[in-house]
Structure formats: structure tokens, C-alpha cells
């Protein structure tokens, strides 16, 4: 009932991407503030962003068609007293900046704490992207 991305005009909405490692397909699981550090959460969010790049490549044929990363929303599986969600989701934001540069990669963002995420994953990241006209 859902797809990885929906394009409407030159706007591409990407679904939530999970931290599944490309090399061995394993998931980064755990809860920030309980059994994962901020650094491990950062890597989890970065892994989500790597998977988003894969979806963009598959949908567009090339990352050169990305005009702007408009909005990123990141969810962090965390304890009630954990308050470093923004630091965790920086893992995704920083990667987009590294790949696309400030002009294209800088975006609006929300970083939200959650008491649980699907499959016990540590983070989930989704985004909205402007695509260059064909």
C-alpha cells in the first residue's frame, strides 16, 4: 500500500528510511539514553540518510537531479529523559550537506523523540526533495 517515494511535479516525498546497513543488511537497533550513545544514534541516522540516497538514485537515475533537500524529519527511539534528538539526527543532516553542499543540502528539519520505532530500530528518517525539471 505504500512506495519508497512519490513524485508530484518536481517534489519528491520519500518514506521513512530505516538504519539498515548496506554491507550486511543488518539493522541498527536500540534505544538512545538506554543502550545506545549519541554517537551510535548519529551513525544510525547517517545510515538512514545513506539509504535515502539509494532511493533517490533509484528514483531519479542520478543524484545530479536533486535540486534541493527541502525538509528532513527524523525520529529517535529514546528514553523519556533523553533530550539529544537533534544531535542524533545531525547524522542525516550532515551527510546531506557533505554530499550536496550547503546550497542544495541545507534544509528545514524536525527531530522527534519516540518511545518505540518499528523493528526496534534506533532512528527513522524521511525527507522532501525538490527535483530538477527534465
Secondary structure as the mmCIF struct_conf table of DSSP 4:
data_model
#
loop_
_struct_conf.conf_type_id
_struct_conf.id
_struct_conf.beg_label_comp_id
_struct_conf.beg_label_asym_id
_struct_conf.beg_label_seq_id
_struct_conf.end_label_comp_id
_struct_conf.end_label_asym_id
_struct_conf.end_label_seq_id
BEND BEND1 UNK A 4 UNK A 4
STRN STRN1 UNK A 5 UNK A 8
TURN_TY1_P TURN_TY1_P1 UNK A 9 UNK A 10
STRN STRN2 UNK A 11 UNK A 18
STRN STRN3 UNK A 20 UNK A 20
TURN_TY1_P TURN_TY1_P2 UNK A 22 UNK A 24
STRN STRN4 UNK A 27 UNK A 27
STRN STRN5 UNK A 29 UNK A 29
STRN STRN6 UNK A 32 UNK A 32
TURN_TY1_P TURN_TY1_P3 UNK A 33 UNK A 35
STRN STRN7 UNK A 36 UNK A 36
HELX_RH_AL_P HELX_RH_AL_P1 UNK A 38 UNK A 60
BEND BEND2 UNK A 61 UNK A 62
HELX_RH_3T_P HELX_RH_3T_P1 UNK A 63 UNK A 65
STRN STRN8 UNK A 66 UNK A 77
STRN STRN9 UNK A 78 UNK A 78
TURN_TY1_P TURN_TY1_P4 UNK A 80 UNK A 81
HELX_RH_AL_P HELX_RH_AL_P2 UNK A 85 UNK A 105
STRN STRN10 UNK A 108 UNK A 114
BEND BEND3 UNK A 115 UNK A 115
HELX_RH_3T_P HELX_RH_3T_P2 UNK A 118 UNK A 120
STRN STRN11 UNK A 121 UNK A 121
BEND BEND4 UNK A 122 UNK A 122
STRN STRN12 UNK A 123 UNK A 131
#
